[in-house]
Amino acid sequence: MGHVVLDMAMSLDGFAADLAGRSVYPIDQLRGTPSLHEMIARTGAVVMGRRAYDMALGDFTGYEYQVPIFVLTHRPPLKTAKGTNDQLSFHFVTEGIRAAIALAKAAAAEKQVTVIGGPSIFQQCIAEDCADEWVIRLIPRMLGAGLPLLGGGNPARALSLVATDQDSGRIDLLYSCR
């Protein structure tokens, strides 16, 4: 089975989203870049949090990742979003991050599982030691307050810097956790 990659962004002062929950993830900057195309090509399944799912407002038509998506949630929606097709499907997982990762790994086969969303899902993956790599996209902004990417209580660990990439002032850092 493939490995698990956390793909997250944070401001220079450590926040993944502002106080209103608006993500700092630079998806508009990344669209059309080799970095995003490579990530998509390596991805066989996605795990996302319910907030990330809800941000699409019920429509994933033309979504970048055309793979099975496993949404971690306490309450599955009554209606699945638009945009599903032969490649893009949604599966709602209520049994926790480990169950979502296991299901996504099985669906991804030899490809990687990419975890996207907000700081909660990132922190859950760290706490459960579910990730093999972290991609942290460092955004050249200071928010002053918001939702921190890294929360207290994370287990101590050593990470190895594997690669860096810079674009439009953003620095992408790829770390190995294994």
Beta strands, then each sheet from edge to edge (+ up, - down):
strand 1: 4-11
strand 2: 15-17
strand 3: 43-49
strand 4: 68-72
strand 5: 89-93
strand 6: 112-116
strand 7: 133-139
strand 8: 147-148
strand 9: 160-167
strand 10: 170-176
sheet 1: 5+ 4+ 3+ 6+ 1+ 7+ 10- 9+
sheet 2: 2+ 8-
end
